[in-house]
Amino acid sequence: MNDWQMKSPLDWEKYVNKMVKVAAVEKHEYEGWVLTVDPVSASVVLATFLENEKVSISVVLGHAVQEVEILKEGDDEMKQRLSCIFVPEESKVYSPEELEKRKNDLKTWLEANHIPVTEQGESGRTLCVVGVLTIDPPYGPEECSSSNEIILSRVQGLIQGYLERHQ
């Protein structure tokens, strides 16, 4: 085992949310922001921000790590960006106004495509398609529910296509 692998999770935690340079075997070097260090394998997970808000994730296996040098501390904004990398889109928080707009836009689009849709529930937050499928906020494919798997699959596909075109 190398020195890196001998460290404890508390030692590795000091590297999280910091820009580092990792020297690995065979003179390979990797730079990026440390998202985490796997406590079992000592592997380092690095994030690098590319253009267009894209993120590249690299994993340097623990047994290959020879040295880790901290290049820069992460500020609060960077910590926030790093913490959101693996957060699924559907966990995004929408304001009541945004949810109402998403509901109305989806309802209008479904009706324009000759799919009968109604609002149900005491606040009218749930959309009901043909009486057999419901769509709850925030009105994405994951929020569709139906006992008819064929209708569920088709409507989820339609909504996915709609969201891809309108975002």
Protein Blocks (a to p, Z undefined) as FASTA:
>chain_A
ZZklmpcfklmmmmgopacddddehhiacddddfbdcfklopacdddddehhiacddddd
fklpmbdcdfbdcdfklmmmmmmmmpcfklpccdfklmmmmmmmmmmmmmmnopacdded
jkopacceehlaccddehiaklgccfblklmmmmmmmmmmmmmmmZZ
